[in-house]
């Protein structure tokens, strides 16, 4: 009896589950949008402000237009078509971002560029998600005539906002660090598309509108098969050996030819090369990394017993200190956990008990 009642309740309130999931997706997309822009425009307040502003603007337009559409077409088939369209725009936006963002970053500054990029990529997906809440209010008010419009709309906004909270938390604590942005964006888009497919499949016989509907579905589900994200060669030249979304930035390891003609290996964090080595020797590349030698001018090198390196980078400064002062203990601290793994795998940093690594802020 309990499970039968539960199933009846689910069938009665299935639209609340749909709006819960779409609410989660739109907030997850908002969080990930900042990280998608970061490798091209930096992880700045300009990017964050642009993403929040444009997505809120798109949602507001969607709410307004969705209310008008719901009054004109209070039909669940049409609603589920909009759901699938919303999911397909998420997939499409992430797919085209890899072509559009390099182009935009060449023409716009880091302050104005994020606004243009967010408007180009994320306005339409957010608009489609904004259409859904007014539709659910309308459809549920027709299905549940005994309830007042206030109660119906309150339940819808509660479910949508609760989903948004979950989406925000999942994107930051699970999806970005453990799944990755590309896979997460495609998975969320496919999930929403399939919700539209299942919802529409259970409703009415085939109509002419379904031709457009299934073309959208097939097209959206096919896009990930042609994904060319994480290119092996960067636009500025260089072979990408490693690429992953870290906790704080996009991290890449790149081999390229330096302006001096020397082959080098570089660590790229978002839009900047932060450190590197010369190949095949492993010697330090950037002049700033030699500043640790200033110690020799003020103290007897034989007295060095401990050294602290704030910011691991490629780990090469710690490696150099360890080679020059093998008895000294070198403590290396960084907030990005993945850098320590990369330092050993790609930048010739040895596994040594005197090099102690700490992930801390």
Residue frames relative to the residue before (quaternion, step in Angstrom):
aa qw qx qy qz dx dy dz
X 1.0000 0.0000 0.0000 0.0000 0.00 0.00 0.00
X 0.6443 0.5342 -0.3231 0.4418 3.56 0.97 -0.89
X 0.7040 0.4589 -0.2773 0.4657 3.57 0.85 -0.98
X 0.6063 0.5428 -0.3565 0.4591 3.59 1.08 -0.62
X 0.6494 0.5030 -0.3045 0.4823 3.55 0.99 -0.88
X 0.6417 0.5291 -0.3218 0.4524 3.57 1.01 -0.82
X 0.6588 0.5030 -0.3103 0.4655 3.59 0.96 -0.84
X 0.6426 0.5124 -0.3232 0.4690 3.58 1.00 -0.79
X 0.6394 0.5195 -0.3209 0.4673 3.55 1.01 -0.81
X 0.6468 0.5188 -0.3191 0.4590 3.58 0.97 -0.85
X 0.6686 0.4946 -0.3074 0.4624 3.57 0.90 -0.89
X 0.6555 0.5178 -0.3135 0.4516 3.55 1.02 -0.73
X 0.7947 0.2802 -0.1198 0.5249 3.55 0.99 -0.85
X 0.2269 0.8109 -0.5181 0.1500 3.59 1.12 0.49
X 0.6100 0.5631 -0.3598 0.4259 3.61 1.05 -0.62
X 0.6069 0.5424 -0.3588 0.4569 3.58 1.12 -0.57
X 0.6402 0.5065 -0.3281 0.4753 3.58 1.04 -0.70
X 0.6247 0.5323 -0.3382 0.4605 3.57 1.03 -0.76
X 0.7084 0.4489 -0.2715 0.4722 3.58 0.83 -0.95
X 0.5687 0.5655 -0.3777 0.4628 3.59 1.20 -0.45
X 0.6915 0.4721 -0.2785 0.4705 3.58 0.86 -0.96
X 0.6790 0.4759 -0.3069 0.4673 3.60 0.87 -0.86
X 0.6061 0.5375 -0.3535 0.4677 3.59 1.12 -0.57
X 0.6381 0.5146 -0.3202 0.4748 3.56 1.06 -0.76
X 0.6671 0.5159 -0.3086 0.4399 3.57 0.91 -0.88
X 0.6795 0.5041 -0.3208 0.4258 3.61 0.81 -0.90
X 0.6673 0.4684 -0.3167 0.4848 3.62 1.03 -0.65
X 0.6175 0.5269 -0.3488 0.4683 3.58 1.06 -0.68
X 0.6288 0.5184 -0.3286 0.4775 3.59 1.02 -0.77
X 0.6369 0.5348 -0.3310 0.4459 3.59 0.97 -0.79
X 0.6616 0.4890 -0.3061 0.4790 3.58 0.94 -0.87
X 0.7029 0.4718 -0.2753 0.4556 3.57 0.87 -0.95
X 0.5621 0.6112 -0.3921 0.3959 3.59 1.12 -0.56
X 0.6200 0.5387 -0.3433 0.4556 3.59 1.03 -0.75
X 0.6932 0.4656 -0.2729 0.4777 3.57 0.97 -0.88
X 0.6066 0.5467 -0.3568 0.4537 3.60 1.11 -0.58
X 0.6886 0.4744 -0.2746 0.4748 3.58 1.03 -0.78
X 0.5650 0.6799 -0.3702 0.2855 3.57 1.06 -0.78
X 0.6772 0.4920 -0.3402 0.4284 3.68 0.78 -0.77
X 0.7299 0.4167 -0.2330 0.4893 3.59 1.20 -0.40
X 0.8090 0.2048 -0.0928 0.5431 3.59 1.06 -0.71
X 0.5644 -0.6078 0.3850 0.4047 3.57 1.26 0.02
X 0.4690 -0.6524 0.5202 0.2896 3.54 -1.27 0.48
X 0.2271 0.8209 -0.4742 0.2229 3.54 0.60 1.23
X 0.6641 -0.4769 0.3905 0.4232 3.53 -1.35 0.13
X 0.5798 0.5764 -0.3772 0.4351 3.60 1.16 -0.51
X 0.6602 0.4975 -0.3053 0.4726 3.58 0.96 -0.85
X 0.6699 0.5022 -0.3047 0.4540 3.57 0.85 -0.96
X 0.6812 0.4901 -0.2902 0.4599 3.58 0.85 -0.96
X 0.6479 0.5244 -0.3192 0.4510 3.58 0.99 -0.81
X 0.6648 0.5083 -0.3067 0.4533 3.57 0.89 -0.93
X 0.6777 0.4881 -0.3006 0.4606 3.58 0.81 -0.97
X 0.6849 0.5043 -0.2938 0.4363 3.60 0.85 -0.96
X 0.6998 0.4703 -0.2832 0.4571 3.58 0.80 -0.99
X 0.6721 0.4890 -0.3145 0.4586 3.59 0.90 -0.83
X 0.6372 0.5027 -0.3339 0.4794 3.61 0.99 -0.71
X 0.6357 0.5213 -0.3291 0.4645 3.58 1.00 -0.79
X 0.6663 0.4993 -0.3009 0.4650 3.58 0.94 -0.89
X 0.6399 0.5167 -0.3251 0.4666 3.58 0.97 -0.80
X 0.6549 0.5184 -0.3232 0.4449 3.58 0.92 -0.86
X 0.6386 0.4981 -0.3231 0.4897 3.59 1.02 -0.77
X 0.6492 0.5213 -0.3114 0.4581 3.57 1.02 -0.80
X 0.6264 0.5276 -0.3382 0.4635 3.58 0.99 -0.78
X 0.6717 0.5051 -0.2965 0.4536 3.56 0.91 -0.96
X 0.7202 0.4328 -0.2533 0.4794 3.56 0.80 -1.02
X 0.6202 0.5612 -0.3442 0.4266 3.57 1.05 -0.71
X 0.6281 0.5332 -0.3362 0.4563 3.57 1.03 -0.70
X 0.6623 0.4958 -0.3019 0.4737 3.57 0.99 -0.82
X 0.6588 0.5012 -0.3089 0.4684 3.58 0.98 -0.85
X 0.6422 0.5378 -0.3267 0.4377 3.57 0.99 -0.81
X 0.6570 0.4891 -0.3144 0.4799 3.59 1.02 -0.73
X 0.6961 0.4747 -0.2686 0.4669 3.56 1.07 -0.75
X 0.7986 0.1138 -0.0331 0.5901 3.59 1.03 -0.82
X 0.0301 0.8279 -0.5588 0.0371 3.65 0.39 1.13
X 0.3591 0.7471 -0.4475 0.3355 3.52 0.73 1.17
X 0.4537 -0.7085 0.4696 0.2677 3.59 -0.79 0.98
X 0.5892 0.5635 -0.3798 0.4371 3.59 1.07 -0.57
X 0.6650 0.4876 -0.2944 0.4830 3.55 0.96 -0.88
X 0.6156 0.5529 -0.3378 0.4485 3.57 1.05 -0.76
X 0.7086 0.4497 -0.2756 0.4688 3.59 0.82 -0.93
X 0.5502 0.5607 -0.3981 0.4738 3.58 1.20 -0.36
X 0.6590 0.4993 -0.3017 0.4748 3.59 0.96 -0.87
X 0.6084 0.5493 -0.3515 0.4522 3.59 1.05 -0.72
X 0.6887 0.4681 -0.2873 0.4733 3.58 0.85 -0.93
X 0.6181 0.5296 -0.3448 0.4677 3.59 1.05 -0.67
X 0.6299 0.5321 -0.3337 0.4569 3.58 0.99 -0.80
X 0.6760 0.4893 -0.2948 0.4654 3.58 0.91 -0.89
X 0.6629 0.5106 -0.3143 0.4484 3.57 0.96 -0.82
X 0.6403 0.5212 -0.3409 0.4495 3.61 1.04 -0.64
X 0.5862 0.5498 -0.3723 0.4642 3.60 1.14 -0.53
X 0.6619 0.4983 -0.3009 0.4723 3.57 0.91 -0.94
X 0.6897 0.4917 -0.2835 0.4497 3.55 0.84 -1.00
X 0.6391 0.5405 -0.3321 0.4348 3.60 0.95 -0.85
X 0.6899 0.4599 -0.3008 0.4711 3.57 0.88 -0.84
X 0.6247 0.5477 -0.3441 0.4375 3.58 1.02 -0.74
X 0.7375 0.4139 -0.2461 0.4735 3.61 0.79 -0.96
X 0.5116 0.6636 -0.4263 0.3408 3.61 1.18 -0.36
X 0.6472 0.5403 -0.3274 0.4266 3.59 1.03 -0.71
X 0.6803 0.4342 -0.2874 0.5157 3.59 1.24 -0.32
X 0.7068 0.4855 -0.2623 0.4426 3.57 0.96 -0.91
X 0.6729 0.5394 -0.3204 0.3920 3.60 0.84 -0.93
X 0.6432 0.4931 -0.3596 0.4624 3.68 0.85 -0.69
X 0.6393 0.5235 -0.3226 0.4616 3.58 1.04 -0.76
X 0.6918 0.4796 -0.2865 0.4575 3.59 0.83 -0.97
X 0.6493 0.5322 -0.3286 0.4326 3.59 1.00 -0.77
X 0.6261 0.5336 -0.3377 0.4574 3.59 1.19 -0.41
X 0.7642 0.3927 -0.1851 0.4770 3.58 1.13 -0.61
X 0.7789 0.2954 -0.1602 0.5296 3.60 1.13 -0.49
X 0.5455 -0.6319 0.4539 0.3115 3.54 -1.18 0.67
X 0.6411 -0.5300 0.3874 0.3976 3.56 -1.30 0.21
X 0.6412 0.5082 -0.3405 0.4634 3.61 1.19 -0.21
X 0.7713 0.3293 -0.1787 0.5145 3.60 0.91 -0.90
X 0.5650 0.6473 -0.3692 0.3541 3.57 1.13 -0.61
X 0.6586 0.5167 -0.3377 0.4303 3.64 0.83 -0.83
X 0.6156 0.5476 -0.3477 0.4475 3.59 1.08 -0.68
X 0.6723 0.4797 -0.2878 0.4848 3.58 0.93 -0.93
X 0.6656 0.5134 -0.3071 0.4463 3.58 0.91 -0.91
X 0.6680 0.4919 -0.3060 0.4672 3.60 0.91 -0.86
X 0.6344 0.5232 -0.3246 0.4673 3.56 0.99 -0.81
X 0.6794 0.5042 -0.2854 0.4503 3.58 0.95 -0.89
X 0.7942 0.3697 -0.1640 0.4534 3.56 0.82 -1.01
X 0.8430 0.2798 -0.0867 0.4511 3.57 0.78 -1.00
X 0.4678 0.6685 -0.4670 0.3409 3.61 1.18 -0.01
X 0.6998 0.4858 -0.2852 0.4393 3.59 0.76 -1.02
X 0.6529 0.4858 -0.3472 0.4660 3.68 0.82 -0.77
X 0.6722 0.4925 -0.3067 0.4600 3.60 0.90 -0.88
X 0.6022 0.5568 -0.3475 0.4545 3.58 1.08 -0.71
X 0.6808 0.4853 -0.2987 0.4602 3.59 0.85 -0.91
X 0.6445 0.4945 -0.3311 0.4801 3.58 1.01 -0.70
X 0.6212 0.5466 -0.3394 0.4473 3.58 1.10 -0.63
X 0.5904 0.5884 -0.3631 0.4164 3.60 1.13 -0.55
X 0.6570 0.6074 -0.3092 0.3222 3.55 1.02 -0.83
X 0.6502 0.5505 -0.3389 0.3992 3.62 0.85 -0.88
X 0.6747 0.4650 -0.3274 0.4706 3.67 0.79 -0.81
X 0.6101 0.5512 -0.3501 0.4489 3.57 1.09 -0.67
X 0.6674 0.4944 -0.3079 0.4640 3.57 0.90 -0.89
X 0.6092 0.5385 -0.3512 0.4643 3.60 1.02 -0.74
X 0.6797 0.4908 -0.2905 0.4613 3.58 0.86 -0.95
X 0.6954 0.4853 -0.2872 0.4454 3.59 0.79 -1.00
X 0.6860 0.4682 -0.2933 0.4736 3.58 0.93 -0.82
X 0.6165 0.5350 -0.3571 0.4540 3.60 1.06 -0.59
X 0.6466 0.4896 -0.3165 0.4920 3.59 1.16 -0.56
X 0.6861 0.4806 -0.2820 0.4677 3.58 1.00 -0.83
X 0.7803 0.2587 -0.1078 0.5591 3.57 1.06 -0.80
X 0.0357 -0.8592 0.5105 0.0003 3.54 0.67 1.15
X 0.6123 0.5743 -0.3559 0.4106 3.59 1.16 -0.52
X 0.6580 0.4741 -0.3094 0.4966 3.58 1.22 -0.34
X 0.5007 -0.6438 0.4865 0.3133 3.53 -1.14 0.60
X 0.6294 -0.5534 0.3897 0.3818 3.55 -1.22 0.51
X 0.6000 0.5707 -0.3588 0.4309 3.57 1.13 -0.60
X 0.6731 0.4822 -0.2963 0.4761 3.58 0.93 -0.90
X 0.6490 0.5267 -0.3171 0.4481 3.56 0.95 -0.88
X 0.6989 0.4567 -0.2795 0.4741 3.59 0.82 -0.97
X 0.6151 0.5503 -0.3475 0.4450 3.59 1.06 -0.68
X 0.6560 0.5035 -0.3081 0.4704 3.58 0.99 -0.83
X 0.6408 0.5247 -0.3235 0.4575 3.57 1.03 -0.77
X 0.7059 0.4502 -0.2764 0.4719 3.58 0.80 -0.97
X 0.5897 0.5533 -0.3636 0.4625 3.58 1.14 -0.60
X 0.6891 0.4828 -0.2844 0.4596 3.58 0.83 -0.99
X 0.6649 0.5068 -0.3065 0.4551 3.57 0.92 -0.88
X 0.6852 0.4763 -0.2881 0.4698 3.57 0.91 -0.91
X 0.6221 0.5286 -0.3407 0.4664 3.58 1.03 -0.75
X 0.6408 0.5118 -0.3168 0.4766 3.57 1.02 -0.76
X 0.6369 0.5331 -0.3263 0.4512 3.57 1.01 -0.79
X 0.6175 0.5313 -0.3413 0.4690 3.57 1.04 -0.75
X 0.6648 0.4958 -0.3006 0.4710 3.56 0.91 -0.92
X 0.6596 0.5206 -0.3116 0.4436 3.58 0.92 -0.87
X 0.6417 0.5230 -0.3193 0.4612 3.55 1.02 -0.80
X 0.6893 0.4748 -0.2806 0.4698 3.57 0.92 -0.91
X 0.6634 0.5125 -0.3145 0.4453 3.58 0.90 -0.89
X 0.6575 0.5231 -0.3272 0.4324 3.58 0.91 -0.85
X 0.7266 0.4445 -0.2513 0.4597 3.57 0.95 -0.85
X 0.7802 0.3714 -0.1800 0.4701 3.56 0.93 -0.88
X 0.7925 0.2798 -0.1383 0.5239 3.61 1.12 -0.50
X 0.7639 0.4425 -0.2497 0.3979 3.56 0.45 -1.23
X 0.7168 0.4439 -0.2767 0.4611 3.60 0.70 -1.01
X 0.7494 0.4065 -0.2709 0.4469 3.66 0.67 -0.91
X 0.8013 0.3295 -0.1587 0.4734 3.61 0.96 -0.73
X 0.7427 0.3630 -0.2164 0.5194 3.61 1.09 -0.58
X 0.4007 -0.7026 0.4896 0.3258 3.57 0.98 -0.83
X 0.5972 -0.6151 0.3831 0.3439 3.55 -1.10 0.71
X 0.6638 0.5211 -0.3260 0.4261 3.61 0.81 -0.93
X 0.6967 0.4610 -0.2795 0.4733 3.56 0.76 -1.00
X 0.6488 0.5253 -0.3207 0.4476 3.59 0.99 -0.81
X 0.6618 0.5035 -0.3135 0.4584 3.59 0.90 -0.90
X 0.6777 0.4769 -0.2989 0.4732 3.57 0.89 -0.88
X 0.6534 0.5186 -0.3221 0.4477 3.60 0.93 -0.84
X 0.6639 0.4913 -0.3108 0.4705 3.58 0.94 -0.84
X 0.6496 0.5153 -0.3217 0.4571 3.57 0.96 -0.81
X 0.6597 0.5000 -0.3025 0.4726 3.57 0.93 -0.90
X 0.6223 0.5451 -0.3424 0.4454 3.61 0.97 -0.81
X 0.6924 0.4660 -0.2857 0.4709 3.58 0.83 -0.95
X 0.6164 0.5337 -0.3479 0.4627 3.61 1.01 -0.75
X 0.6876 0.4869 -0.2861 0.4564 3.58 0.88 -0.92
X 0.5816 0.5528 -0.3756 0.4638 3.59 1.10 -0.59
X 0.6564 0.5031 -0.3026 0.4737 3.56 1.00 -0.83
X 0.6380 0.5297 -0.3232 0.4559 3.57 1.01 -0.81
X 0.6860 0.4791 -0.2873 0.4663 3.58 0.81 -1.01
X 0.6669 0.5069 -0.3088 0.4505 3.57 0.90 -0.89
X 0.6981 0.4584 -0.2739 0.4769 3.57 0.93 -0.83
X 0.6146 0.5703 -0.3446 0.4222 3.59 1.03 -0.73
X 0.7048 0.4796 -0.2595 0.4538 3.58 1.06 -0.74
X 0.6373 0.5936 -0.3219 0.3713 3.59 1.21 -0.14
X 0.8519 -0.1120 0.1327 0.4942 3.59 -0.02 -1.23
X 0.6392 -0.5027 0.3997 0.4231 3.59 -1.28 0.22
X 0.7170 -0.4629 0.3195 0.4117 3.53 -1.34 0.28
X 0.0595 -0.7734 0.6311 0.0112 3.55 -1.06 0.92
X 0.6775 -0.4809 0.3509 0.4320 3.55 -1.28 0.23
X 0.6061 0.5663 -0.3526 0.4331 3.57 1.07 -0.70
X 0.5943 0.5911 -0.3648 0.4053 3.57 1.15 -0.56
X 0.5443 0.5971 -0.4137 0.4195 3.61 1.13 -0.44
X 0.6676 0.4733 -0.2841 0.4996 3.56 0.92 -0.93
X 0.6326 0.5581 -0.3265 0.4263 3.56 0.96 -0.90
X 0.7364 0.4176 -0.2475 0.4712 3.59 0.74 -0.99
X 0.5694 0.5517 -0.3885 0.4696 3.60 1.16 -0.41
X 0.6296 0.5222 -0.3234 0.4757 3.57 1.03 -0.80
X 0.6693 0.5084 -0.2999 0.4513 3.56 0.89 -0.96
X 0.6811 0.4843 -0.2953 0.4630 3.59 0.81 -0.98
X 0.6573 0.5137 -0.3096 0.4563 3.56 0.95 -0.86
X 0.6728 0.5033 -0.3009 0.4510 3.57 0.90 -0.92
X 0.7069 0.4600 -0.2717 0.4635 3.56 0.90 -0.90
X 0.6422 0.5291 -0.3254 0.4491 3.60 1.21 -0.37
X 0.5374 0.6709 -0.3986 0.3196 3.59 1.10 -0.61
X 0.6669 0.5080 -0.3464 0.4209 3.68 0.77 -0.83
X 0.5865 0.5882 -0.3777 0.4091 3.60 1.15 -0.48
X 0.7373 0.3805 -0.2066 0.5185 3.57 1.20 -0.51
X 0.3169 0.7751 -0.4969 0.2277 3.58 1.23 0.30
X 0.0901 -0.7911 0.6040 0.0356 3.55 -0.88 0.97
X 0.2848 0.7713 -0.5212 0.2287 3.55 1.16 0.54
X 0.7783 0.2626 -0.2603 0.5074 3.57 -1.25 0.49
X 0.0091 0.8414 -0.5402 0.0144 3.63 0.65 1.04
X 0.5245 -0.6350 0.4683 0.3200 3.54 -1.17 0.59
X 0.7621 0.2393 -0.1477 0.5832 3.57 1.22 -0.44
X 0.3814 -0.7235 0.5312 0.2211 3.58 -0.84 0.99
X 0.6394 -0.5336 0.3890 0.3938 3.54 -1.25 0.48
X 0.7175 0.4375 -0.2473 0.4823 3.59 1.03 -0.75
X 0.6289 -0.5197 0.3370 0.4699 3.57 1.26 0.11
X 0.6249 0.5355 -0.4052 0.3982 3.54 -1.09 0.66
X 0.3774 -0.7203 0.5454 0.2031 3.52 -1.12 0.77
X 0.3217 -0.7492 0.5518 0.1753 3.57 -0.81 1.05
X 0.2079 -0.7973 0.5594 0.0898 3.57 -0.58 1.19
X 0.7973 0.0405 0.0295 0.6015 3.56 1.10 -0.72
X 0.0831 0.7843 -0.6113 0.0654 3.57 -1.03 0.79
X 0.1946 0.7736 -0.5787 0.1698 3.55 -0.79 1.03
X 0.4549 -0.6423 0.5395 0.2991 3.53 -1.25 0.54
X 0.2190 -0.7782 0.5782 0.1105 3.56 -0.57 1.17
X 0.7099 -0.4267 0.3242 0.4571 3.55 -1.28 -0.13
X 0.8080 0.2811 -0.1125 0.5055 3.57 1.06 -0.72
X 0.8144 0.0059 0.0198 0.5800 3.60 1.12 -0.43
X 0.5653 -0.5291 0.4925 0.3974 3.50 -1.39 0.06
X 0.1294 -0.8113 0.5694 0.0282 3.57 -0.68 1.12
X 0.0281 0.7916 -0.6084 0.0495 3.56 -0.86 1.03
X 0.2035 -0.7094 0.6557 0.1596 3.52 -1.29 0.53
X 0.0515 -0.8314 0.5501 -0.0590 3.56 -0.64 1.20
X 0.2003 -0.7293 0.6414 0.1289 3.55 -1.08 0.83
X 0.1707 0.7793 -0.5893 0.1273 3.57 -0.87 0.93
X 0.5139 -0.6011 0.5037 0.3478 3.55 -1.33 0.03
X 0.3973 -0.7251 0.5186 0.2178 3.56 -0.73 1.12
X 0.6645 -0.5090 0.3657 0.4070 3.58 -1.25 0.38
X 0.6362 0.5268 -0.3196 0.4643 3.58 1.23 -0.47
X 0.5601 -0.5998 0.3878 0.4197 3.57 1.28 -0.21
X 0.5501 0.6201 -0.3763 0.4138 3.57 1.33 -0.11
X 0.4061 -0.6790 0.5398 0.2875 3.62 -0.91 0.79
X 0.0345 -0.8094 0.5853 -0.0336 3.57 -0.88 0.96
X 0.2532 -0.7154 0.6248 0.1833 3.52 -1.36 0.31
X 0.1136 -0.8378 0.5338 -0.0161 3.55 -0.67 1.17
X 0.3074 -0.6914 0.6197 0.2083 3.51 -1.30 0.54
X 0.0897 -0.7951 0.5993 0.0243 3.56 -0.67 1.12
X 0.0694 -0.7806 0.6211 -0.0007 3.55 -0.78 1.11
X 0.7940 -0.1039 -0.0315 0.5981 3.53 -0.33 1.38
X 0.8303 -0.2326 0.1593 0.4808 3.62 -0.64 -1.03
X 0.7064 0.4525 -0.2562 0.4802 3.62 1.22 0.02
X 0.3729 -0.6603 0.5996 0.2559 3.53 -1.24 0.61
X 0.1945 -0.8426 0.4972 0.0698 3.57 -0.44 1.21
X 0.8030 -0.0518 0.0672 0.5900 3.59 1.07 -0.62
X 0.0588 0.8160 -0.5731 0.0465 3.55 -1.24 0.25
X 0.2906 -0.7304 0.5896 0.1858 3.52 -1.37 0.08
X 0.4725 -0.6235 0.5333 0.3218 3.52 -1.32 0.33
X 0.2557 -0.7591 0.5813 0.1429 3.54 -1.08 0.76
X 0.6221 -0.1969 -0.7540 -0.0758 1.52 -2.04 1.45
X 0.4563 0.7461 -0.4096 0.2595 3.60 1.29 -0.04
X 0.3653 -0.7257 0.5030 0.2948 3.58 1.03 -0.75
X 0.3853 0.7291 -0.4822 0.2957 3.60 1.25 0.21
X 0.6207 -0.5535 0.4096 0.3750 3.55 -1.25 0.55
X 0.3230 -0.7742 0.5220 0.1544 3.56 -1.03 0.83
X 0.7701 0.3535 -0.1947 0.4940 3.58 0.71 -1.06
X 0.5453 -0.6554 0.4089 0.3254 3.62 -0.86 0.89
X 0.6244 0.5739 -0.3661 0.3832 3.61 0.95 -0.74
X 0.6189 0.5757 -0.3495 0.4042 3.57 1.12 -0.58
X 0.6137 0.5586 -0.3491 0.4354 3.60 1.25 -0.21
X 0.4671 0.7130 -0.4341 0.2916 3.60 1.23 -0.16
X 0.5317 0.6299 -0.4216 0.3779 3.58 1.16 -0.38
X 0.5953 0.5932 -0.3580 0.4069 3.60 1.18 -0.51
X 0.4813 0.6696 -0.4423 0.3528 3.62 1.21 -0.21
X 0.5140 0.6487 -0.4143 0.3785 3.57 1.19 -0.48
X 0.6481 0.5590 -0.3211 0.4054 3.57 0.99 -0.84
X 0.6485 0.5327 -0.3214 0.4386 3.59 1.15 -0.52
X 0.7601 0.3811 -0.1883 0.4914 3.58 1.15 -0.51
X 0.7919 0.1827 -0.0874 0.5761 3.57 1.18 -0.45
X 0.5598 -0.5599 0.4880 0.3674 3.51 -1.31 0.36
X 0.4627 -0.7062 0.4511 0.2893 3.63 -0.57 1.06
X 0.6109 0.5780 -0.3545 0.4087 3.57 1.10 -0.62
X 0.6602 0.5268 -0.3082 0.4377 3.59 1.21 -0.43
X 0.5035 0.6660 -0.4282 0.3458 3.60 1.23 -0.16
X 0.0244 -0.8117 0.5830 -0.0252 3.56 -0.67 1.14
X 0.7944 0.1051 -0.0470 0.5964 3.59 1.14 -0.63
X 0.0254 -0.7720 0.6348 0.0180 3.55 -1.17 0.67
X 0.1907 -0.7706 0.6009 0.0931 3.54 -1.11 0.76
X 0.0909 -0.7759 0.6239 0.0231 3.56 -0.84 1.06
X 0.1570 -0.7896 0.5901 0.0609 3.57 -0.57 1.19
X 0.7646 0.1997 -0.2059 0.5771 3.54 -0.40 1.27
X 0.2668 -0.8188 0.4867 0.1464 3.55 -0.16 1.26
X 0.0991 -0.7935 0.5869 0.1267 3.57 0.83 -0.95
X 0.7939 -0.2204 0.1990 0.5306 3.56 -0.77 -1.03
X 0.5007 -0.6701 0.4141 0.3590 3.59 1.26 -0.13
X 0.4627 0.7299 -0.4213 0.2751 3.57 1.26 -0.03
X 0.5934 0.5483 -0.3801 0.4503 3.61 1.09 -0.54
X 0.6469 0.5012 -0.3130 0.4820 3.57 0.96 -0.85
X 0.6306 0.5361 -0.3292 0.4545 3.58 1.03 -0.78
X 0.6680 0.5024 -0.3028 0.4579 3.60 0.91 -0.91
X 0.6469 0.5040 -0.3235 0.4721 3.59 0.95 -0.82
X 0.6507 0.5257 -0.3100 0.4519 3.55 0.99 -0.87
X 0.6691 0.4947 -0.3025 0.4648 3.59 1.01 -0.75
X 0.7062 0.4499 -0.2674 0.4769 3.60 0.99 -0.79
X 0.7849 0.1554 -0.0696 0.5958 3.57 1.09 -0.75
X 0.1167 -0.8671 0.4792 0.0703 3.60 0.51 1.16
X 0.6775 0.4816 -0.3048 0.4650 3.61 1.15 -0.43
X 0.5740 0.5953 -0.3794 0.4151 3.60 1.24 -0.22
X 0.3708 -0.6975 0.5701 0.2258 3.54 -1.17 0.70
X 0.1350 -0.7972 0.5871 0.0396 3.57 -0.74 1.10
X 0.1481 -0.7793 0.6062 0.0572 3.56 -0.65 1.16
X 0.0944 -0.7978 0.5955 0.0057 3.56 -0.72 1.13
X 0.0747 -0.8141 0.5757 -0.0131 3.57 -0.75 1.11
X 0.1558 0.7663 -0.6145 0.1046 3.57 -0.96 0.89
X 0.4569 -0.6922 0.4884 0.2712 3.56 -1.18 0.54
X 0.6677 0.4741 -0.2967 0.4913 3.60 1.25 -0.29
X 0.3503 -0.7955 0.4473 0.2108 3.63 -0.17 1.24
X 0.6541 0.5697 -0.3285 0.3737 3.58 0.94 -0.83
X 0.5599 0.6421 -0.3882 0.3514 3.61 1.15 -0.52
X 0.6302 0.5407 -0.3482 0.4349 3.59 1.00 -0.70
X 0.6364 0.5199 -0.3213 0.4706 3.57 0.99 -0.80
X 0.6747 0.5000 -0.2925 0.4574 3.58 0.95 -0.89
X 0.6177 0.5667 -0.3555 0.4134 3.58 1.00 -0.76
X 0.6921 0.4570 -0.2761 0.4857 3.59 1.03 -0.74
X 0.7196 0.4746 -0.2590 0.4358 3.56 0.93 -0.88
X 0.8279 0.2513 -0.0901 0.4933 3.57 0.95 -0.87
X 0.7892 0.3503 -0.1598 0.4784 3.61 1.09 -0.55
X 0.5555 -0.6918 0.3591 0.2898 3.55 1.16 0.73
X 0.3701 0.6962 -0.5271 0.3171 3.60 1.03 0.66
X 0.3580 -0.7703 0.4813 0.2161 3.62 -0.57 1.07
X 0.4702 -0.5943 0.5553 0.3425 3.52 -1.32 0.32
X 0.1510 0.7971 -0.5572 0.1772 3.57 -0.29 1.28
X 0.5099 -0.6701 0.4485 0.2996 3.57 -0.89 0.93
X 0.6683 0.5040 -0.3031 0.4556 3.58 1.16 -0.51
X 0.6327 0.4214 -0.3457 0.5500 3.59 1.31 0.09
X 0.0492 -0.8222 0.5663 -0.0294 3.55 -0.30 1.30
X 0.1961 -0.8161 0.5412 0.0512 3.54 -0.73 1.15
X 0.0548 -0.8018 0.5947 -0.0226 3.54 -0.91 1.01
X 0.2160 -0.7292 0.6342 0.1391 3.55 -0.99 0.91
X 0.3128 0.7348 -0.5281 0.2887 3.56 -0.30 1.29
X 0.3732 -0.6971 0.5652 0.2354 3.52 -1.29 0.41
